[in-house]
Amino acid sequence: MIGRNDKCWCGSGKKWKKCHFPDQGAIKTQEDLSKLYRKKYGILIKTDEQIEGIRAACRLASKILNATCAMAKEGVTTEDLNQFAHQMHLDHGAVPAPLHYGDPPFPKSICTSLNNVICHGIPDDTPLKNGDILNIDVTAILNGYFGDCSRMVTIGDVDPKSQHVVDVSHECLMRAIAVLKPGIPLMAIGETIESYAESQHCSVVYQFIGHGVGLKFHENPQIFHNRNHDQTPLAPGMIFTIEPMINLGKPDAVIDPHDEWTARTVDGKMSAQWEHTILITDEGHEILTTWKRND
């Protein structure tokens, strides 16, 4: 990770603190920081009260995700998983954010993306079978706050290539999270992810991104998972998702022309994704979604 006295990432030869390090001179309070980021970047810096609400929503989303993943077994349909997760939202006084979201309205309460489906898979009567890999994506609204996360599930005996993309996608996520702290430019996330994915002979989907979250389903900033030039410095109180979609083959996605949601790999090869919601703190970061990988 870059330090204040290291050379700036832009190549100027100057120390970071003298070049692209965020100007803290005019920022004396959290309110000053919030005003600056809203005006300059359109980013909502969360208050302590908002953070607590978002933290609770993230914990609930993780609880629903873990329970739904535990249900994903050979012979179970993705619609079974959807109905289970929907009821669990209701039992906890929450609303599933995906349901009726967007245009056309998303028809289900969770996303279930199977094998070569990159994201936004719609639950249906397809039974899971031995060798499948499945992403389950849960976003819960609790007391007006949003928590967003996803995990992979492997069904039975998975072939080595499928297991490889599952493992690489998880490692991409965790490596990206590890670099997060105030002052780091957003572009460091994409650089970290794509560098590792390429080293493992995988590709990074560029048509879908992470995003700010908490007060709305999708907020600024946009979080690109591939190399980019976004120099926005991270600041305490920012909350966003990182959700790299990693493919075994080409990075391109094709949207289903019939449902206008399901995104599949262009070459039919496997894809995998894991997602956390993260808070930037004064000293580093906090992972707000509490799911744990247990496969």
C-alpha positions as CSV (number, residue, x, y, z in Angstrom):
1,M,0.0,0.0,0.0
2,I,1.2,3.5,-0.8
3,G,2.3,5.7,2.1
4,R,2.4,9.5,2.4
5,N,6.1,9.7,1.8
6,D,6.1,7.2,-1.1
7,K,6.4,8.4,-4.7
8,C,3.0,9.3,-6.1
9,W,1.2,6.7,-8.2
10,C,0.7,9.3,-11.1
11,G,4.4,9.1,-12.1
12,S,5.2,12.8,-11.3
13,G,8.2,11.8,-9.1
14,K,6.8,13.8,-6.2
15,K,5.9,12.4,-2.8
16,W,2.3,11.3,-2.6
17,K,1.6,13.8,0.2
18,K,2.8,16.6,-2.1
19,C,0.9,15.4,-5.2
20,H,-2.4,13.5,-5.3
21,F,-2.9,13.0,-1.5
22,P,-6.2,14.6,-0.6
23,D,-5.9,18.2,0.6
24,Q,-6.8,18.1,4.3
25,G,-6.1,21.7,4.9
26,A,-9.7,22.9,4.6
27,I,-11.2,19.8,6.2
28,K,-11.5,20.3,9.9
29,T,-14.8,18.4,10.7
30,Q,-16.7,15.4,9.3
31,E,-19.2,17.9,8.0
32,D,-16.5,19.6,6.0
33,L,-15.5,16.2,4.5
34,S,-19.1,15.4,3.7
35,K,-19.7,18.7,1.9
36,L,-16.5,18.3,-0.1
37,Y,-17.2,14.8,-1.2
38,R,-20.8,15.5,-2.1
39,K,-19.9,18.6,-4.1
40,K,-16.7,17.2,-5.8
41,Y,-17.5,13.5,-6.3
42,G,-21.3,13.1,-5.6
43,I,-20.4,10.7,-2.8
44,L,-22.4,10.5,0.4
45,I,-20.1,10.3,3.5
46,K,-22.2,8.5,6.1
47,T,-22.8,9.7,9.6
48,D,-22.3,7.5,12.7
49,E,-26.0,7.0,12.9
50,Q,-26.3,5.9,9.2
51,I,-23.3,3.6,9.6
52,E,-25.0,1.8,12.4
53,G,-28.1,1.3,10.4
54,I,-26.2,0.1,7.4
55,R,-24.1,-2.2,9.5
56,A,-27.3,-3.8,10.8
57,A,-28.6,-4.2,7.3
58,C,-25.4,-5.8,6.2
59,R,-25.4,-8.3,9.1
60,L,-28.9,-9.3,8.2
61,A,-28.1,-9.6,4.5
62,S,-25.2,-11.8,5.4
63,K,-27.4,-14.0,7.7
64,I,-29.9,-14.5,4.9
65,L,-27.1,-15.2,2.4
66,N,-25.4,-17.8,4.7
67,A,-28.7,-19.6,5.3
68,T,-29.7,-19.6,1.7
69,C,-26.2,-20.9,0.6
70,A,-26.6,-23.7,3.2
71,M,-29.8,-24.8,1.4
72,A,-28.2,-25.0,-2.0
73,K,-27.8,-28.7,-2.6
74,E,-28.2,-31.1,-5.5
75,G,-31.8,-31.3,-6.6
76,V,-32.9,-28.0,-5.0
77,T,-34.1,-25.4,-7.5
78,T,-33.0,-21.8,-7.6
79,E,-36.7,-20.8,-7.1
80,D,-36.7,-22.8,-3.8
81,L,-33.7,-20.7,-2.7
82,N,-35.6,-17.5,-3.7
83,Q,-38.7,-18.4,-1.8
84,F,-36.6,-19.3,1.3
85,A,-34.7,-16.0,1.2
86,H,-37.8,-14.0,0.6
87,Q,-39.5,-15.4,3.6
88,M,-36.4,-14.9,5.7
89,H,-36.4,-11.2,4.8
90,L,-40.1,-10.9,5.9
91,D,-39.4,-12.8,9.1
92,H,-36.8,-10.2,10.1
93,G,-38.8,-7.1,9.1
94,A,-36.8,-6.5,6.0
95,V,-37.5,-6.0,2.3
96,P,-35.6,-7.7,-0.5
97,A,-34.1,-4.9,-2.6
98,P,-34.0,-6.7,-6.0
99,L,-37.7,-7.4,-6.1
100,H,-39.3,-5.2,-8.7
101,Y,-36.1,-3.1,-9.0
102,G,-35.2,-1.6,-12.3
103,D,-36.7,-1.6,-15.8
104,P,-38.0,-4.1,-16.6
105,P,-38.7,-4.8,-12.9
106,F,-36.6,-7.7,-11.6
107,P,-39.1,-10.5,-10.8
108,K,-37.4,-12.2,-7.8
109,S,-36.0,-11.4,-4.4
110,I,-32.4,-12.6,-4.9
111,C,-30.1,-13.2,-7.9
112,T,-28.9,-16.8,-8.6
113,S,-26.2,-16.9,-11.2
114,L,-25.4,-20.4,-12.3
115,N,-22.2,-21.6,-14.1
116,N,-21.7,-19.3,-17.1
117,V,-24.1,-16.7,-15.8
118,I,-22.0,-13.7,-14.7
119,C,-24.7,-11.9,-12.7
120,H,-28.4,-11.0,-12.4
121,G,-29.5,-14.6,-12.9
122,I,-33.3,-15.0,-12.2
123,P,-34.3,-17.9,-10.0
124,D,-36.4,-20.5,-11.7
125,D,-37.3,-24.2,-11.6
126,T,-33.8,-25.4,-12.7
127,P,-32.6,-28.0,-10.2
128,L,-29.0,-27.7,-9.0
129,K,-26.8,-30.6,-10.2
130,N,-23.5,-32.1,-9.3
131,G,-20.6,-30.0,-10.6
132,D,-22.5,-26.7,-10.7
133,I,-21.1,-23.4,-9.3
134,L,-23.6,-20.8,-8.2
135,N,-23.5,-17.2,-7.0
136,I,-26.3,-16.1,-4.7
137,D,-26.7,-12.3,-4.3
138,V,-28.7,-10.8,-1.4
139,T,-29.5,-7.2,-0.8
140,A,-31.7,-6.5,2.3
141,I,-33.4,-3.2,3.2
142,L,-33.7,-2.9,7.0
143,N,-35.2,0.2,8.5
144,G,-34.5,2.1,5.3
145,Y,-30.8,1.0,5.1
146,F,-29.3,-1.3,2.5
147,G,-26.9,-4.2,3.0
148,D,-25.5,-6.0,-0.1
149,C,-23.4,-9.2,-0.4
150,S,-22.9,-12.4,-2.4
151,R,-21.2,-15.7,-2.2
152,M,-20.3,-18.7,-4.4
153,V,-21.6,-22.2,-3.7
154,T,-20.1,-25.3,-5.2
155,I,-22.5,-28.3,-5.7
156,G,-21.0,-31.7,-5.2
157,D,-17.8,-32.6,-7.2
158,V,-16.7,-29.5,-9.1
159,D,-14.1,-29.8,-11.9
160,P,-10.7,-28.2,-11.4
161,K,-11.3,-25.3,-13.8
162,S,-14.6,-24.3,-12.2
163,Q,-13.0,-24.5,-8.8
164,H,-10.1,-22.4,-10.0
165,V,-12.4,-19.5,-11.1
166,V,-14.3,-19.7,-7.8
167,D,-11.0,-19.5,-5.9
168,V,-9.5,-16.7,-8.0
169,S,-12.6,-14.5,-7.7
170,H,-12.5,-14.8,-3.9
171,E,-8.8,-14.0,-3.8
172,C,-9.4,-11.0,-6.0
173,L,-12.0,-9.6,-3.6
174,M,-9.9,-10.1,-0.5
175,R,-6.7,-8.7,-2.1
176,A,-8.7,-5.6,-3.1
177,I,-10.1,-5.1,0.3
178,A,-6.7,-5.4,1.9
179,V,-5.4,-2.2,0.2
180,L,-8.3,0.0,1.4
181,K,-7.5,2.9,3.7
182,P,-8.0,6.7,3.6
183,G,-6.2,8.5,0.8
184,I,-5.8,5.5,-1.5
185,P,-7.2,6.2,-5.0
186,L,-10.2,4.2,-6.1
187,M,-8.1,3.0,-9.1
188,A,-6.0,0.8,-6.8
189,I,-9.0,-1.5,-6.5
190,G,-9.2,-2.3,-10.1
191,E,-5.4,-2.6,-10.5
192,T,-5.2,-5.1,-7.6
193,I,-8.0,-7.2,-9.0
194,E,-7.0,-7.3,-12.6
195,S,-3.3,-7.9,-11.8
196,Y,-4.1,-11.0,-9.8
197,A,-6.8,-12.3,-12.2
198,E,-4.4,-12.1,-15.1
199,S,-1.7,-13.8,-13.2
200,Q,-4.1,-16.7,-12.8
201,H,-5.1,-16.8,-16.5
202,C,-8.6,-15.4,-15.8
203,S,-10.3,-12.2,-17.1
204,V,-12.2,-9.4,-15.3
205,V,-15.7,-8.5,-16.4
206,Y,-15.8,-4.8,-17.3
207,Q,-19.5,-4.2,-18.0
208,F,-20.6,-4.5,-14.4
209,I,-19.2,-2.7,-11.4
210,G,-19.3,-2.2,-7.6
211,H,-21.0,0.8,-6.2
212,G,-21.7,3.0,-3.2
213,V,-24.5,1.6,-1.1
214,G,-26.3,2.2,2.2
215,L,-28.9,4.9,1.9
216,K,-29.8,3.8,-1.6
217,F,-29.3,0.5,-3.5
218,H,-26.8,2.1,-5.9
219,E,-24.9,5.3,-5.1
220,N,-21.6,6.9,-6.0
221,P,-18.8,6.0,-6.3
222,Q,-18.7,3.5,-9.1
223,I,-16.1,0.8,-8.3
224,F,-14.4,-0.5,-11.4
225,H,-12.9,-4.0,-11.0
226,N,-10.4,-3.6,-13.9
227,R,-7.6,-1.1,-14.5
228,N,-8.9,2.5,-14.7
229,H,-7.9,6.1,-13.9
230,D,-10.3,7.0,-11.1
231,Q,-8.2,9.2,-8.8
232,T,-10.9,9.7,-6.2
233,P,-9.2,9.3,-2.8
234,L,-10.9,7.1,-0.2
235,A,-12.2,8.9,2.9
236,P,-13.6,7.8,6.2
237,G,-17.4,7.3,6.0
238,M,-17.4,6.0,2.5
239,I,-19.4,2.8,2.1
240,F,-19.3,0.7,-1.1
241,T,-19.3,-2.8,-2.5
242,I,-16.5,-4.6,-4.2
243,E,-17.8,-7.5,-6.3
244,P,-15.4,-8.7,-9.0
245,M,-16.9,-10.9,-11.6
246,I,-14.1,-13.2,-12.9
247,N,-14.3,-15.4,-16.0
248,L,-12.3,-18.4,-17.2
249,G,-12.5,-17.2,-20.7
250,K,-13.2,-13.8,-22.3
251,P,-14.3,-10.9,-20.1
252,D,-17.3,-10.0,-22.2
253,A,-20.9,-10.4,-21.1
254,V,-24.1,-10.9,-23.2
255,I,-27.4,-9.8,-21.8
256,D,-30.4,-12.2,-22.4
257,P,-32.6,-10.4,-24.9
258,H,-35.8,-12.0,-23.5
259,D,-35.6,-11.2,-19.7
260,E,-33.1,-8.2,-20.2
261,W,-31.4,-9.1,-17.0
262,T,-29.4,-12.4,-17.2
263,A,-25.7,-11.7,-18.1
264,R,-23.8,-14.7,-19.5
265,T,-20.2,-15.1,-20.6
266,V,-19.8,-14.6,-24.4
267,D,-18.0,-17.9,-24.8
268,G,-20.0,-20.0,-22.4
269,K,-17.2,-20.5,-20.0
270,M,-17.6,-20.4,-16.2
271,S,-17.8,-17.2,-14.2
272,A,-17.6,-16.5,-10.4
273,Q,-18.2,-13.6,-8.0
274,W,-18.0,-12.8,-4.3
275,E,-19.1,-9.5,-2.8
276,H,-18.6,-7.6,0.4
277,T,-19.9,-4.2,1.5
278,I,-17.0,-2.2,3.1
279,L,-16.7,0.9,5.3
280,I,-13.7,3.2,5.1
281,T,-12.6,4.0,8.6
282,D,-10.1,6.6,10.0
283,E,-7.3,4.0,10.1
284,G,-8.3,1.6,7.3
285,H,-11.5,-0.3,6.6
286,E,-14.2,-2.5,8.1
287,I,-16.0,-5.3,6.2
288,L,-19.7,-4.7,7.1
289,T,-21.0,-7.9,5.6
290,T,-20.2,-10.8,7.9
291,W,-20.5,-13.9,5.7
292,K,-17.5,-16.3,5.9
293,R,-16.3,-18.6,3.2
294,N,-16.8,-22.2,4.4
295,D,-16.5,-24.5,1.4
